[in-house]
Amino acid sequence: MGYKYKDVRQGVYKDGHEQEDVIQYRQEVFLPTLRALENRMVRWELVETPNGETLQKIYPANLPAGVRPIVPIVHDETTFNANDGRNKVWIKEDHTLLKKKSRGKGIMVSDFLFPGGRVEVPSGTIIPSLLQYEASDNCLHRLDTQFATCSIEYGGEKWWDGDKLVEQVLKIAIPIFETAVAGCEALFLFDNATSHSAYASNVLRASAMNLRRGGEQVAFRAGQNSLTNEI
């Protein structure tokens, strides 16, 4: 009938994981740091019980006095857009699929996980600081009060940024973690996303400068010319 099952492609994406500087950092800094902390890591193992297999926390033995076990926590986020579509469709041989030019309205979801699953409030537990935060104005929207998951409908002037991520860590993820895994130390791991960038409110940044006179303008702090060493 003239149709072929094709990929719908929009362009080339390259993540840079194999760049020379990235490889050097991974091999000489990141992995050695994790190896040095490995003997303090809490592990989750599948254990047979009368009710079937269950995950059980295995704590490191013989830690020095005052040294707490470590639980690695990874952060991840994803977006869902109104015009998201399938990557493969049936297309007639002499036709082209017309996709929406914009991605449409979107929802960004930010969550934390440790080896035992999602970071969540233990069943039947109440965390007073979390209840107090949720009752405050402009608190982050949580998809489910049992988990540390947050979401935002982005677009216009509403975007997920480094400040919101820090707020999620301090106000939501850490209180839940300290309740769920008491007596342990959290090791938060983040990827190098641009949305995680954070700057001081008065930092000298070209992107924050007005193109023309007038309007609202940030009062920048003094910068320094690295070539002349002048302020």
VODO-848443 format. One record per residue (C-alpha): residue in one letter; x, y, z; chain. Coordinates in steps of 0.2 Angstrom, whole numbers, plus 5000, padded with zeros to 4 digits. Example, Ala and Ser with C-alpha at 12.3 -4.5 7.8 and 13.67 -1.06 7.14 Angstrom:
r resn->A, east->5062, north->4978, up->5039, chain->A
r resn->S, east->5068, north->4995, up->5036, chain->A
END
This chain:
r resn->M, east->5000, north->5000, up->5000, chain->A
r resn->G, east->5015, north->5011, up->5000, chain->A
r resn->Y, east->5017, north->5014, up->5019, chain->A
r resn->K, east->5033, north->5011, up->5028, chain->A
r resn->Y, east->5036, north->5010, up->5047, chain->A
r resn->K, east->5049, north->5025, up->5050, chain->A
r resn->D, east->5057, north->5034, up->5064, chain->A
r resn->V, east->5051, north->5052, up->5067, chain->A
r resn->R, east->5067, north->5062, up->5069, chain->A
r resn->Q, east->5069, north->5080, up->5073, chain->A
r resn->G, east->5088, north->5082, up->5074, chain->A
r resn->V, east->5104, north->5075, up->5081, chain->A
r resn->Y, east->5107, north->5075, up->5100, chain->A
r resn->K, east->5124, north->5072, up->5108, chain->A
r resn->D, east->5125, north->5071, up->5126, chain->A
r resn->G, east->5144, north->5073, up->5128, chain->A
r resn->H, east->5147, north->5058, up->5140, chain->A
r resn->E, east->5163, north->5054, up->5130, chain->A
r resn->Q, east->5171, north->5071, up->5130, chain->A
r resn->E, east->5189, north->5070, up->5136, chain->A
r resn->D, east->5186, north->5082, up->5151, chain->A
r resn->V, east->5170, north->5072, up->5156, chain->A
r resn->I, east->5180, north->5055, up->5155, chain->A
r resn->Q, east->5194, north->5062, up->5165, chain->A
r resn->Y, east->5183, north->5069, up->5179, chain->A
r resn->R, east->5173, north->5052, up->5179, chain->A
r resn->Q, east->5189, north->5042, up->5181, chain->A
r resn->E, east->5199, north->5053, up->5192, chain->A
r resn->V, east->5187, north->5061, up->5203, chain->A
r resn->F, east->5169, north->5054, up->5203, chain->A
r resn->L, east->5172, north->5035, up->5203, chain->A
r resn->P, east->5187, north->5036, up->5216, chain->A
r resn->T, east->5176, north->5046, up->5228, chain->A
r resn->L, east->5162, north->5033, up->5227, chain->A
r resn->R, east->5175, north->5019, up->5230, chain->A
r resn->A, east->5182, north->5028, up->5245, chain->A
r resn->L, east->5164, north->5028, up->5252, chain->A
r resn->E, east->5159, north->5011, up->5247, chain->A
r resn->N, east->5163, north->5003, up->5264, chain->A
r resn->R, east->5150, north->5015, up->5272, chain->A
r resn->M, east->5136, north->5012, up->5260, chain->A
r resn->V, east->5120, north->5004, up->5266, chain->A
r resn->R, east->5114, north->4990, up->5254, chain->A
r resn->W, east->5097, north->4983, up->5250, chain->A
r resn->E, east->5096, north->4964, up->5247, chain->A
r resn->L, east->5082, north->4953, up->5242, chain->A
r resn->V, east->5078, north->4941, up->5256, chain->A
r resn->E, east->5067, north->4926, up->5257, chain->A
r resn->T, east->5053, north->4927, up->5270, chain->A
r resn->P, east->5037, north->4917, up->5273, chain->A
r resn->N, east->5028, north->4930, up->5263, chain->A
r resn->G, east->5040, north->4929, up->5249, chain->A
r resn->E, east->5055, north->4940, up->5244, chain->A
r resn->T, east->5057, north->4957, up->5252, chain->A
r resn->L, east->5070, north->4970, up->5252, chain->A
r resn->Q, east->5081, north->4971, up->5268, chain->A
r resn->K, east->5093, north->4985, up->5272, chain->A
r resn->I, east->5111, north->4978, up->5276, chain->A
r resn->Y, east->5121, north->4990, up->5286, chain->A
r resn->P, east->5140, north->4991, up->5285, chain->A
r resn->A, east->5149, north->4983, up->5300, chain->A
r resn->N, east->5163, north->4990, up->5311, chain->A
r resn->L, east->5162, north->5008, up->5307, chain->A
r resn->P, east->5172, north->5020, up->5318, chain->A
r resn->A, east->5163, north->5029, up->5332, chain->A
r resn->G, east->5154, north->5044, up->5326, chain->A
r resn->V, east->5154, north->5038, up->5308, chain->A
r resn->R, east->5137, north->5036, up->5301, chain->A
r resn->P, east->5132, north->5024, up->5287, chain->A
r resn->I, east->5129, north->5032, up->5270, chain->A
r resn->V, east->5114, north->5030, up->5259, chain->A
r resn->P, east->5116, north->5036, up->5241, chain->A
r resn->I, east->5101, north->5045, up->5234, chain->A
r resn->V, east->5100, north->5049, up->5215, chain->A
r resn->H, east->5089, north->5063, up->5208, chain->A
r resn->D, east->5080, north->5062, up->5192, chain->A
r resn->E, east->5067, north->5073, up->5183, chain->A
r resn->T, east->5057, north->5071, up->5167, chain->A
r resn->T, east->5045, north->5081, up->5157, chain->A
r resn->F, east->5028, north->5077, up->5149, chain->A
r resn->N, east->5021, north->5088, up->5135, chain->A
r resn->A, east->5004, north->5090, up->5127, chain->A
r resn->N, east->5012, north->5087, up->5109, chain->A
r resn->D, east->5023, north->5072, up->5114, chain->A
r resn->G, east->5020, north->5058, up->5101, chain->A
r resn->R, east->5026, north->5041, up->5096, chain->A
r resn->N, east->5043, north->5040, up->5088, chain->A
r resn->K, east->5037, north->5027, up->5075, chain->A
r resn->V, east->5022, north->5029, up->5064, chain->A
r resn->W, east->5015, north->5022, up->5048, chain->A
r resn->I, east->5018, north->5035, up->5034, chain->A
r resn->K, east->5013, north->5033, up->5016, chain->A
r resn->E, east->5029, north->5033, up->5005, chain->A
r resn->D, east->5026, north->5050, up->4996, chain->A
r resn->H, east->5019, north->5059, up->5012, chain->A
r resn->T, east->5027, north->5067, up->5027, chain->A
r resn->L, east->5020, north->5068, up->5045, chain->A
r resn->L, east->5016, north->5085, up->5050, chain->A
r resn->K, east->5020, north->5087, up->5068, chain->A
r resn->K, east->5015, north->5101, up->5080, chain->A
r resn->K, east->5029, north->5115, up->5079, chain->A
r resn->S, east->5029, north->5117, up->5098, chain->A
r resn->R, east->5029, north->5104, up->5112, chain->A
r resn->G, east->5014, north->5112, up->5120, chain->A
r resn->K, east->5010, north->5114, up->5138, chain->A
r resn->G, east->5021, north->5103, up->5149, chain->A
r resn->I, east->5023, north->5096, up->5167, chain->A
r resn->M, east->5040, north->5093, up->5175, chain->A
r resn->V, east->5042, north->5080, up->5188, chain->A
r resn->S, east->5057, north->5079, up->5200, chain->A
r resn->D, east->5060, north->5064, up->5211, chain->A
r resn->F, east->5073, north->5056, up->5222, chain->A
r resn->L, east->5077, north->5037, up->5224, chain->A
r resn->F, east->5088, north->5027, up->5234, chain->A
r resn->P, east->5093, north->5008, up->5231, chain->A
r resn->G, east->5077, north->5003, up->5240, chain->A
r resn->G, east->5065, north->5013, up->5229, chain->A
r resn->R, east->5058, north->5030, up->5230, chain->A
r resn->V, east->5061, north->5041, up->5245, chain->A
r resn->E, east->5045, north->5040, up->5254, chain->A
r resn->V, east->5037, north->5044, up->5271, chain->A
r resn->P, east->5036, north->5027, up->5281, chain->A
r resn->S, east->5018, north->5021, up->5283, chain->A
r resn->G, east->5008, north->5029, up->5297, chain->A
r resn->T, east->5022, north->5042, up->5301, chain->A
r resn->I, east->5019, north->5061, up->5302, chain->A
r resn->I, east->5034, north->5073, up->5299, chain->A
r resn->P, east->5029, north->5090, up->5308, chain->A
r resn->S, east->5042, north->5100, up->5298, chain->A
r resn->L, east->5034, north->5094, up->5282, chain->A
r resn->L, east->5016, north->5098, up->5287, chain->A
r resn->Q, east->5022, north->5115, up->5292, chain->A
r resn->Y, east->5030, north->5118, up->5275, chain->A
r resn->E, east->5015, north->5111, up->5265, chain->A
r resn->A, east->5004, north->5124, up->5275, chain->A
r resn->S, east->5015, north->5138, up->5270, chain->A
r resn->D, east->5012, north->5150, up->5255, chain->A
r resn->N, east->5021, north->5146, up->5238, chain->A
r resn->C, east->5026, north->5128, up->5244, chain->A
r resn->L, east->5031, north->5116, up->5230, chain->A
r resn->H, east->5017, north->5105, up->5223, chain->A
r resn->R, east->5019, north->5087, up->5228, chain->A
r resn->L, east->5011, north->5074, up->5217, chain->A
r resn->D, east->5009, north->5062, up->5232, chain->A
r resn->T, east->5012, north->5067, up->5250, chain->A
r resn->Q, east->5019, north->5050, up->5253, chain->A
r resn->F, east->5034, north->5053, up->5242, chain->A
r resn->A, east->5047, north->5067, up->5239, chain->A
r resn->T, east->5041, north->5070, up->5221, chain->A
r resn->C, east->5037, north->5087, up->5216, chain->A
r resn->S, east->5029, north->5094, up->5199, chain->A
r resn->I, east->5027, north->5110, up->5191, chain->A
r resn->E, east->5016, north->5115, up->5175, chain->A
r resn->Y, east->5029, north->5125, up->5166, chain->A
r resn->G, east->5029, north->5138, up->5153, chain->A
r resn->G, east->5028, north->5157, up->5152, chain->A
r resn->E, east->5037, north->5163, up->5168, chain->A
r resn->K, east->5035, north->5147, up->5177, chain->A
r resn->W, east->5050, north->5136, up->5176, chain->A
r resn->W, east->5059, north->5123, up->5186, chain->A
r resn->D, east->5076, north->5130, up->5192, chain->A
r resn->G, east->5090, north->5127, up->5204, chain->A
r resn->D, east->5082, north->5137, up->5218, chain->A
r resn->K, east->5066, north->5125, up->5217, chain->A
r resn->L, east->5078, north->5110, up->5217, chain->A
r resn->V, east->5087, north->5116, up->5233, chain->A
r resn->E, east->5070, north->5120, up->5241, chain->A
r resn->Q, east->5064, north->5102, up->5237, chain->A
r resn->V, east->5080, north->5095, up->5244, chain->A
r resn->L, east->5080, north->5105, up->5260, chain->A
r resn->K, east->5061, north->5106, up->5264, chain->A
r resn->I, east->5055, north->5089, up->5257, chain->A
r resn->A, east->5068, north->5076, up->5253, chain->A
r resn->I, east->5080, north->5078, up->5268, chain->A
r resn->P, east->5066, north->5078, up->5281, chain->A
r resn->I, east->5058, north->5062, up->5273, chain->A
r resn->F, east->5075, north->5054, up->5272, chain->A
r resn->E, east->5080, north->5057, up->5290, chain->A
r resn->T, east->5063, north->5049, up->5296, chain->A
r resn->A, east->5064, north->5034, up->5284, chain->A
r resn->V, east->5082, north->5030, up->5287, chain->A
r resn->A, east->5086, north->5037, up->5304, chain->A
r resn->G, east->5104, north->5038, up->5309, chain->A
r resn->C, east->5111, north->5038, up->5292, chain->A
r resn->E, east->5120, north->5051, up->5281, chain->A
r resn->A, east->5113, north->5055, up->5263, chain->A
r resn->L, east->5124, north->5056, up->5248, chain->A
r resn->F, east->5114, north->5066, up->5235, chain->A
r resn->L, east->5119, north->5063, up->5217, chain->A
r resn->F, east->5114, north->5075, up->5203, chain->A
r resn->D, east->5117, north->5075, up->5185, chain->A
r resn->N, east->5124, north->5091, up->5176, chain->A
r resn->A, east->5108, north->5098, up->5170, chain->A
r resn->T, east->5107, north->5117, up->5166, chain->A
r resn->S, east->5091, north->5118, up->5176, chain->A
r resn->H, east->5102, north->5114, up->5192, chain->A
r resn->S, east->5113, north->5129, up->5190, chain->A
r resn->A, east->5112, north->5141, up->5204, chain->A
r resn->Y, east->5118, north->5159, up->5206, chain->A
r resn->A, east->5118, north->5172, up->5219, chain->A
r resn->S, east->5104, north->5185, up->5216, chain->A
r resn->N, east->5117, north->5199, up->5212, chain->A
r resn->V, east->5130, north->5189, up->5202, chain->A
r resn->L, east->5137, north->5197, up->5187, chain->A
r resn->R, east->5129, north->5188, up->5172, chain->A
r resn->A, east->5127, north->5194, up->5154, chain->A
r resn->S, east->5111, north->5185, up->5153, chain->A
r resn->A, east->5103, north->5195, up->5167, chain->A
r resn->M, east->5108, north->5212, up->5159, chain->A
r resn->N, east->5095, north->5223, up->5151, chain->A
r resn->L, east->5098, north->5226, up->5133, chain->A
r resn->R, east->5092, north->5244, up->5134, chain->A
r resn->R, east->5090, north->5257, up->5148, chain->A
r resn->G, east->5075, north->5257, up->5159, chain->A
r resn->G, east->5064, north->5243, up->5166, chain->A
r resn->E, east->5069, north->5232, up->5181, chain->A
r resn->Q, east->5088, north->5229, up->5182, chain->A
r resn->V, east->5097, north->5218, up->5195, chain->A
r resn->A, east->5110, north->5227, up->5206, chain->A
r resn->F, east->5125, north->5218, up->5201, chain->A
r resn->R, east->5140, north->5216, up->5213, chain->A
r resn->A, east->5157, north->5221, up->5207, chain->A
r resn->G, east->5166, north->5209, up->5196, chain->A
r resn->Q, east->5184, north->5206, up->5192, chain->A
r resn->N, east->5194, north->5206, up->5176, chain->A
r resn->S, east->5204, north->5191, up->5176, chain->A
r resn->L, east->5217, north->5198, up->5163, chain->A
r resn->T, east->5220, north->5215, up->5172, chain->A
r resn->N, east->5215, north->5210, up->5189, chain->A
r resn->E, east->5205, north->5226, up->5190, chain->A
r resn->I, east->5188, north->5227, up->5199, chain->A
END
